[in-house]
Amino acid sequence: MSHQLDRTLDEVAMAMGQLKRSLRGIPIRQEGFKAHHDRMAKAMATLTVALEDSRTALDE
């Protein structure tokens, strides 16, 4: 299970990096997109930390 969790966390990190790169040069402040993006990024960070913290329970 730990290998699957590692792979999932790596894929989330790559996706967030890709999102960050794709936002360069786009006027993201229009129509509240920046607020939506920030909320999503914080939610993903919370999920990632929760998964990392639950690693020992998942390995059992």
PDB file of N, CA, C and O in Angstrom, chain B, residues numbered from 101:
ATOM      1  N   MET B 101       0.823  -1.193   0.000  1.00  0.00           N
ATOM      2  CA  MET B 101       0.000   0.000   0.000  1.00  0.00           C
ATOM      3  C   MET B 101       0.866   1.255   0.000  1.00  0.00           C
ATOM      4  O   MET B 101       0.483   2.278  -0.567  1.00  0.00           O
ATOM      5  N   SER B 102       2.020   1.175   0.630  1.00  0.00           N
ATOM      6  CA  SER B 102       2.895   2.335   0.711  1.00  0.00           C
ATOM      7  C   SER B 102       3.389   2.759  -0.674  1.00  0.00           C
ATOM      8  O   SER B 102       3.496   3.950  -0.966  1.00  0.00           O
ATOM      9  N   HIS B 103       3.685   1.777  -1.516  1.00  0.00           N
ATOM     10  CA  HIS B 103       4.142   2.090  -2.875  1.00  0.00           C
ATOM     11  C   HIS B 103       3.048   2.808  -3.659  1.00  0.00           C
ATOM     12  O   HIS B 103       3.319   3.766  -4.382  1.00  0.00           O
ATOM     13  N   GLN B 104       1.816   2.340  -3.510  1.00  0.00           N
ATOM     14  CA  GLN B 104       0.684   2.971  -4.193  1.00  0.00           C
ATOM     15  C   GLN B 104       0.477   4.397  -3.685  1.00  0.00           C
ATOM     16  O   GLN B 104       0.191   5.300  -4.471  1.00  0.00           O
ATOM     17  N   LEU B 105       0.620   4.600  -2.384  1.00  0.00           N
ATOM     18  CA  LEU B 105       0.487   5.939  -1.805  1.00  0.00           C
ATOM     19  C   LEU B 105       1.594   6.854  -2.315  1.00  0.00           C
ATOM     20  O   LEU B 105       1.337   8.007  -2.662  1.00  0.00           O
ATOM     21  N   ASP B 106       2.815   6.349  -2.362  1.00  0.00           N
ATOM     22  CA  ASP B 106       3.933   7.144  -2.884  1.00  0.00           C
ATOM     23  C   ASP B 106       3.674   7.573  -4.323  1.00  0.00           C
ATOM     24  O   ASP B 106       3.899   8.726  -4.689  1.00  0.00           O
ATOM     25  N   ARG B 107       3.202   6.639  -5.125  1.00  0.00           N
ATOM     26  CA  ARG B 107       2.927   6.937  -6.532  1.00  0.00           C
ATOM     27  C   ARG B 107       1.811   7.978  -6.664  1.00  0.00           C
ATOM     28  O   ARG B 107       1.899   8.892  -7.484  1.00  0.00           O
ATOM     29  N   THR B 108       0.767   7.830  -5.852  1.00  0.00           N
ATOM     30  CA  THR B 108      -0.341   8.785  -5.889  1.00  0.00           C
ATOM     31  C   THR B 108       0.114  10.173  -5.475  1.00  0.00           C
ATOM     32  O   THR B 108      -0.243  11.161  -6.117  1.00  0.00           O
ATOM     33  N   LEU B 109       0.896  10.255  -4.413  1.00  0.00           N
ATOM     34  CA  LEU B 109       1.388  11.557  -3.965  1.00  0.00           C
ATOM     35  C   LEU B 109       2.314  12.188  -4.996  1.00  0.00           C
ATOM     36  O   LEU B 109       2.281  13.402  -5.196  1.00  0.00           O
ATOM     37  N   ASP B 110       3.136  11.379  -5.650  1.00  0.00           N
ATOM     38  CA  ASP B 110       4.001  11.893  -6.714  1.00  0.00           C
ATOM     39  C   ASP B 110       3.168  12.442  -7.873  1.00  0.00           C
ATOM     40  O   ASP B 110       3.486  13.492  -8.431  1.00  0.00           O
ATOM     41  N   GLU B 111       2.101  11.725  -8.231  1.00  0.00           N
ATOM     42  CA  GLU B 111       1.248  12.177  -9.327  1.00  0.00           C
ATOM     43  C   GLU B 111       0.506  13.464  -8.968  1.00  0.00           C
ATOM     44  O   GLU B 111       0.328  14.336  -9.820  1.00  0.00           O
ATOM     45  N   VAL B 112       0.076  13.587  -7.720  1.00  0.00           N
ATOM     46  CA  VAL B 112      -0.574  14.827  -7.280  1.00  0.00           C
ATOM     47  C   VAL B 112       0.421  15.978  -7.350  1.00  0.00           C
ATOM     48  O   VAL B 112       0.079  17.065  -7.815  1.00  0.00           O
ATOM     49  N   ALA B 113       1.636  15.750  -6.897  1.00  0.00           N
ATOM     50  CA  ALA B 113       2.658  16.799  -6.934  1.00  0.00           C
ATOM     51  C   ALA B 113       2.956  17.224  -8.372  1.00  0.00           C
ATOM     52  O   ALA B 113       3.108  18.414  -8.651  1.00  0.00           O
ATOM     53  N   MET B 114       3.039  16.249  -9.286  1.00  0.00           N
ATOM     54  CA  MET B 114       3.284  16.580 -10.693  1.00  0.00           C
ATOM     55  C   MET B 114       2.111  17.366 -11.281  1.00  0.00           C
ATOM     56  O   MET B 114       2.313  18.318 -12.035  1.00  0.00           O
ATOM     57  N   ALA B 115       0.901  16.971 -10.939  1.00  0.00           N
ATOM     58  CA  ALA B 115      -0.283  17.665 -11.462  1.00  0.00           C
ATOM     59  C   ALA B 115      -0.347  19.100 -10.940  1.00  0.00           C
ATOM     60  O   ALA B 115      -0.692  20.017 -11.685  1.00  0.00           O
ATOM     61  N   MET B 116      -0.021  19.294  -9.680  1.00  0.00           N
ATOM     62  CA  MET B 116      -0.043  20.655  -9.119  1.00  0.00           C
ATOM     63  C   MET B 116       1.052  21.509  -9.768  1.00  0.00           C
ATOM     64  O   MET B 116       0.840  22.693 -10.030  1.00  0.00           O
ATOM     65  N   GLY B 117       2.195  20.925 -10.022  1.00  0.00           N
ATOM     66  CA  GLY B 117       3.267  21.646 -10.715  1.00  0.00           C
ATOM     67  C   GLY B 117       2.866  22.019 -12.133  1.00  0.00           C
ATOM     68  O   GLY B 117       3.154  23.119 -12.604  1.00  0.00           O
ATOM     69  N   GLN B 118       2.200  21.090 -12.809  1.00  0.00           N
ATOM     70  CA  GLN B 118       1.731  21.350 -14.166  1.00  0.00           C
ATOM     71  C   GLN B 118       0.687  22.471 -14.167  1.00  0.00           C
ATOM     72  O   GLN B 118       0.696  23.334 -15.045  1.00  0.00           O
ATOM     73  N   LEU B 119      -0.206  22.452 -13.184  1.00  0.00           N
ATOM     74  CA  LEU B 119      -1.197  23.518 -13.064  1.00  0.00           C
ATOM     75  C   LEU B 119      -0.522  24.863 -12.850  1.00  0.00           C
ATOM     76  O   LEU B 119      -0.901  25.860 -13.465  1.00  0.00           O
ATOM     77  N   LYS B 120       0.470  24.888 -11.984  1.00  0.00           N
ATOM     78  CA  LYS B 120       1.189  26.137 -11.697  1.00  0.00           C
ATOM     79  C   LYS B 120       1.865  26.671 -12.964  1.00  0.00           C
ATOM     80  O   LYS B 120       1.801  27.866 -13.252  1.00  0.00           O
ATOM     81  N   ARG B 121       2.506  25.782 -13.713  1.00  0.00           N
ATOM     82  CA  ARG B 121       3.164  26.219 -14.948  1.00  0.00           C
ATOM     83  C   ARG B 121       2.159  26.694 -15.987  1.00  0.00           C
ATOM     84  O   ARG B 121       2.433  27.636 -16.730  1.00  0.00           O
ATOM     85  N   SER B 122       1.005  26.053 -16.045  1.00  0.00           N
ATOM     86  CA  SER B 122       0.008  26.430 -17.051  1.00  0.00           C
ATOM     87  C   SER B 122      -0.648  27.770 -16.743  1.00  0.00           C
ATOM     88  O   SER B 122      -1.219  28.395 -17.637  1.00  0.00           O
ATOM     89  N   LEU B 123      -0.576  28.217 -15.506  1.00  0.00           N
ATOM     90  CA  LEU B 123      -1.201  29.482 -15.128  1.00  0.00           C
ATOM     91  C   LEU B 123      -0.351  30.696 -15.469  1.00  0.00           C
ATOM     92  O   LEU B 123      -0.835  31.827 -15.428  1.00  0.00           O
ATOM     93  N   ARG B 124       0.910  30.468 -15.804  1.00  0.00           N
ATOM     94  CA  ARG B 124       1.782  31.601 -16.138  1.00  0.00           C
ATOM     95  C   ARG B 124       1.257  32.312 -17.373  1.00  0.00           C
ATOM     96  O   ARG B 124       1.001  31.687 -18.402  1.00  0.00           O
ATOM     97  N   GLY B 125       1.102  33.602 -17.264  1.00  0.00           N
ATOM     98  CA  GLY B 125       0.668  34.403 -18.399  1.00  0.00           C
ATOM     99  C   GLY B 125      -0.834  34.459 -18.596  1.00  0.00           C
ATOM    100  O   GLY B 125      -1.309  35.154 -19.495  1.00  0.00           O
ATOM    101  N   ILE B 126      -1.592  33.746 -17.779  1.00  0.00           N
ATOM    102  CA  ILE B 126      -3.049  33.777 -17.888  1.00  0.00           C
ATOM    103  C   ILE B 126      -3.575  34.775 -16.854  1.00  0.00           C
ATOM    104  O   ILE B 126      -3.154  34.741 -15.698  1.00  0.00           O
ATOM    105  N   PRO B 127      -4.478  35.649 -17.250  1.00  0.00           N
ATOM    106  CA  PRO B 127      -5.037  36.613 -16.278  1.00  0.00           C
ATOM    107  C   PRO B 127      -5.974  35.900 -15.302  1.00  0.00           C
ATOM    108  O   PRO B 127      -7.192  35.927 -15.477  1.00  0.00           O
ATOM    109  N   ILE B 128      -5.405  35.260 -14.270  1.00  0.00           N
ATOM    110  CA  ILE B 128      -6.187  34.410 -13.383  1.00  0.00           C
ATOM    111  C   ILE B 128      -7.009  35.189 -12.368  1.00  0.00           C
ATOM    112  O   ILE B 128      -7.843  34.608 -11.673  1.00  0.00           O
ATOM    113  N   ARG B 129      -6.792  36.464 -12.273  1.00  0.00           N
ATOM    114  CA  ARG B 129      -7.548  37.238 -11.299  1.00  0.00           C
ATOM    115  C   ARG B 129      -8.954  37.574 -11.790  1.00  0.00           C
ATOM    116  O   ARG B 129      -9.772  38.083 -11.024  1.00  0.00           O
ATOM    117  N   GLN B 130      -9.232  37.299 -13.033  1.00  0.00           N
ATOM    118  CA  GLN B 130     -10.545  37.605 -13.588  1.00  0.00           C
ATOM    119  C   GLN B 130     -11.591  36.624 -13.076  1.00  0.00           C
ATOM    120  O   GLN B 130     -11.333  35.426 -12.959  1.00  0.00           O
ATOM    121  N   GLU B 131     -12.752  37.139 -12.780  1.00  0.00           N
ATOM    122  CA  GLU B 131     -13.931  36.360 -12.402  1.00  0.00           C
ATOM    123  C   GLU B 131     -13.695  35.422 -11.227  1.00  0.00           C
ATOM    124  O   GLU B 131     -14.303  34.355 -11.154  1.00  0.00           O
ATOM    125  N   GLY B 132     -12.823  35.808 -10.314  1.00  0.00           N
ATOM    126  CA  GLY B 132     -12.626  35.042  -9.096  1.00  0.00           C
ATOM    127  C   GLY B 132     -11.881  33.731  -9.256  1.00  0.00           C
ATOM    128  O   GLY B 132     -11.883  32.906  -8.343  1.00  0.00           O
ATOM    129  N   PHE B 133     -11.241  33.522 -10.405  1.00  0.00           N
ATOM    130  CA  PHE B 133     -10.533  32.265 -10.619  1.00  0.00           C
ATOM    131  C   PHE B 133      -9.404  32.080  -9.621  1.00  0.00           C
ATOM    132  O   PHE B 133      -9.142  30.963  -9.172  1.00  0.00           O
ATOM    133  N   LYS B 134      -8.737  33.167  -9.274  1.00  0.00           N
ATOM    134  CA  LYS B 134      -7.621  33.085  -8.329  1.00  0.00           C
ATOM    135  C   LYS B 134      -8.098  32.532  -6.991  1.00  0.00           C
ATOM    136  O   LYS B 134      -7.413  31.710  -6.382  1.00  0.00           O
ATOM    137  N   ALA B 135      -9.253  32.972  -6.534  1.00  0.00           N
ATOM    138  CA  ALA B 135      -9.784  32.479  -5.258  1.00  0.00           C
ATOM    139  C   ALA B 135     -10.107  30.984  -5.345  1.00  0.00           C
ATOM    140  O   ALA B 135      -9.818  30.231  -4.415  1.00  0.00           O
ATOM    141  N   HIS B 136     -10.703  30.558  -6.457  1.00  0.00           N
ATOM    142  CA  HIS B 136     -11.004  29.137  -6.642  1.00  0.00           C
ATOM    143  C   HIS B 136      -9.716  28.313  -6.664  1.00  0.00           C
ATOM    144  O   HIS B 136      -9.630  27.252  -6.046  1.00  0.00           O
ATOM    145  N   HIS B 137      -8.733  28.817  -7.376  1.00  0.00           N
ATOM    146  CA  HIS B 137      -7.447  28.119  -7.459  1.00  0.00           C
ATOM    147  C   HIS B 137      -6.813  27.995  -6.086  1.00  0.00           C
ATOM    148  O   HIS B 137      -6.336  26.921  -5.718  1.00  0.00           O
ATOM    149  N   ASP B 138      -6.803  29.083  -5.322  1.00  0.00           N
ATOM    150  CA  ASP B 138      -6.182  29.061  -4.000  1.00  0.00           C
ATOM    151  C   ASP B 138      -6.883  28.079  -3.071  1.00  0.00           C
ATOM    152  O   ASP B 138      -6.221  27.354  -2.328  1.00  0.00           O
ATOM    153  N   ARG B 139      -8.213  28.044  -3.100  1.00  0.00           N
ATOM    154  CA  ARG B 139      -8.957  27.104  -2.259  1.00  0.00           C
ATOM    155  C   ARG B 139      -8.642  25.660  -2.654  1.00  0.00           C
ATOM    156  O   ARG B 139      -8.461  24.803  -1.788  1.00  0.00           O
ATOM    157  N   MET B 140      -8.579  25.395  -3.939  1.00  0.00           N
ATOM    158  CA  MET B 140      -8.267  24.046  -4.409  1.00  0.00           C
ATOM    159  C   MET B 140      -6.842  23.651  -4.009  1.00  0.00           C
ATOM    160  O   MET B 140      -6.610  22.523  -3.575  1.00  0.00           O
ATOM    161  N   ALA B 141      -5.904  24.561  -4.151  1.00  0.00           N
ATOM    162  CA  ALA B 141      -4.518  24.258  -3.800  1.00  0.00           C
ATOM    163  C   ALA B 141      -4.393  23.966  -2.300  1.00  0.00           C
ATOM    164  O   ALA B 141      -3.668  23.052  -1.909  1.00  0.00           O
ATOM    165  N   LYS B 142      -5.086  24.728  -1.469  1.00  0.00           N
ATOM    166  CA  LYS B 142      -5.054  24.482  -0.021  1.00  0.00           C
ATOM    167  C   LYS B 142      -5.708  23.142   0.314  1.00  0.00           C
ATOM    168  O   LYS B 142      -5.223  22.416   1.182  1.00  0.00           O
ATOM    169  N   ALA B 143      -6.800  22.813  -0.366  1.00  0.00           N
ATOM    170  CA  ALA B 143      -7.465  21.532  -0.123  1.00  0.00           C
ATOM    171  C   ALA B 143      -6.560  20.370  -0.521  1.00  0.00           C
ATOM    172  O   ALA B 143      -6.501  19.362   0.183  1.00  0.00           O
ATOM    173  N   MET B 144      -5.861  20.502  -1.636  1.00  0.00           N
ATOM    174  CA  MET B 144      -4.940  19.447  -2.067  1.00  0.00           C
ATOM    175  C   MET B 144      -3.772  19.313  -1.092  1.00  0.00           C
ATOM    176  O   MET B 144      -3.316  18.203  -0.816  1.00  0.00           O
ATOM    177  N   ALA B 145      -3.291  20.429  -0.574  1.00  0.00           N
ATOM    178  CA  ALA B 145      -2.204  20.377   0.419  1.00  0.00           C
ATOM    179  C   ALA B 145      -2.680  19.680   1.687  1.00  0.00           C
ATOM    180  O   ALA B 145      -1.946  18.881   2.268  1.00  0.00           O
ATOM    181  N   THR B 146      -3.899  19.975   2.117  1.00  0.00           N
ATOM    182  CA  THR B 146      -4.462  19.328   3.301  1.00  0.00           C
ATOM    183  C   THR B 146      -4.603  17.825   3.071  1.00  0.00           C
ATOM    184  O   THR B 146      -4.271  17.028   3.948  1.00  0.00           O
ATOM    185  N   LEU B 147      -5.087  17.442   1.909  1.00  0.00           N
ATOM    186  CA  LEU B 147      -5.231  16.025   1.573  1.00  0.00           C
ATOM    187  C   LEU B 147      -3.870  15.324   1.546  1.00  0.00           C
ATOM    188  O   LEU B 147      -3.723  14.220   2.071  1.00  0.00           O
ATOM    189  N   THR B 148      -2.896  15.962   0.943  1.00  0.00           N
ATOM    190  CA  THR B 148      -1.559  15.374   0.852  1.00  0.00           C
ATOM    191  C   THR B 148      -0.966  15.151   2.240  1.00  0.00           C
ATOM    192  O   THR B 148      -0.398  14.093   2.510  1.00  0.00           O
ATOM    193  N   VAL B 149      -1.094  16.136   3.115  1.00  0.00           N
ATOM    194  CA  VAL B 149      -0.571  16.008   4.477  1.00  0.00           C
ATOM    195  C   VAL B 149      -1.317  14.907   5.229  1.00  0.00           C
ATOM    196  O   VAL B 149      -0.697  14.127   5.952  1.00  0.00           O
ATOM    197  N   ALA B 150      -2.632  14.837   5.068  1.00  0.00           N
ATOM    198  CA  ALA B 150      -3.414  13.801   5.739  1.00  0.00           C
ATOM    199  C   ALA B 150      -2.999  12.408   5.261  1.00  0.00           C
ATOM    200  O   ALA B 150      -2.908  11.482   6.066  1.00  0.00           O
ATOM    201  N   LEU B 151      -2.752  12.257   3.980  1.00  0.00           N
ATOM    202  CA  LEU B 151      -2.308  10.959   3.451  1.00  0.00           C
ATOM    203  C   LEU B 151      -0.929  10.593   3.980  1.00  0.00           C
ATOM    204  O   LEU B 151      -0.682   9.443   4.342  1.00  0.00           O
ATOM    205  N   GLU B 152      -0.030  11.576   4.024  1.00  0.00           N
ATOM    206  CA  GLU B 152       1.309  11.317   4.572  1.00  0.00           C
ATOM    207  C   GLU B 152       1.218  10.909   6.037  1.00  0.00           C
ATOM    208  O   GLU B 152       1.913   9.990   6.469  1.00  0.00           O
ATOM    209  N   ASP B 153       0.362  11.589   6.806  1.00  0.00           N
ATOM    210  CA  ASP B 153       0.213  11.285   8.224  1.00  0.00           C
ATOM    211  C   ASP B 153      -0.420   9.914   8.454  1.00  0.00           C
ATOM    212  O   ASP B 153      -0.158   9.279   9.475  1.00  0.00           O
ATOM    213  N   SER B 154      -1.241   9.456   7.527  1.00  0.00           N
ATOM    214  CA  SER B 154      -1.916   8.172   7.699  1.00  0.00           C
ATOM    215  C   SER B 154      -1.108   7.010   7.139  1.00  0.00           C
ATOM    216  O   SER B 154      -1.587   5.876   7.113  1.00  0.00           O
ATOM    217  N   ARG B 155       0.091   7.276   6.702  1.00  0.00           N
ATOM    218  CA  ARG B 155       0.920   6.242   6.074  1.00  0.00           C
ATOM    219  C   ARG B 155       1.089   5.009   6.974  1.00  0.00           C
ATOM    220  O   ARG B 155       0.982   3.882   6.491  1.00  0.00           O
ATOM    221  N   THR B 156       1.346   5.203   8.248  1.00  0.00           N
ATOM    222  CA  THR B 156       1.566   4.045   9.133  1.00  0.00           C
ATOM    223  C   THR B 156       0.293   3.207   9.273  1.00  0.00           C
ATOM    224  O   THR B 156       0.373   1.980   9.345  1.00  0.00           O
ATOM    225  N   ALA B 157      -0.858   3.837   9.311  1.00  0.00           N
ATOM    226  CA  ALA B 157      -2.117   3.096   9.420  1.00  0.00           C
ATOM    227  C   ALA B 157      -2.397   2.328   8.128  1.00  0.00           C
ATOM    228  O   ALA B 157      -2.957   1.232   8.166  1.00  0.00           O
ATOM    229  N   LEU B 158      -2.015   2.895   6.998  1.00  0.00           N
ATOM    230  CA  LEU B 158      -2.253   2.234   5.727  1.00  0.00           C
ATOM    231  C   LEU B 158      -1.323   1.054   5.503  1.00  0.00           C
ATOM    232  O   LEU B 158      -1.676   0.112   4.792  1.00  0.00           O
ATOM    233  N   ASP B 159      -0.149   1.094   6.095  1.00  0.00           N
ATOM    234  CA  ASP B 159       0.834   0.027   5.917  1.00  0.00           C
ATOM    235  C   ASP B 159       0.515  -1.214   6.744  1.00  0.00           C
ATOM    236  O   ASP B 159       1.076  -2.282   6.498  1.00  0.00           O
ATOM    237  N   GLU B 160      -0.359  -1.087   7.698  1.00  0.00           N
ATOM    238  CA  GLU B 160      -0.662  -2.238   8.561  1.00  0.00           C
ATOM    239  C   GLU B 160      -1.512  -3.249   7.873  1.00  0.00           C
ATOM    240  O   GLU B 160      -1.853  -4.273   8.465  1.00  0.00           O
TER     241      GLU B 160
END
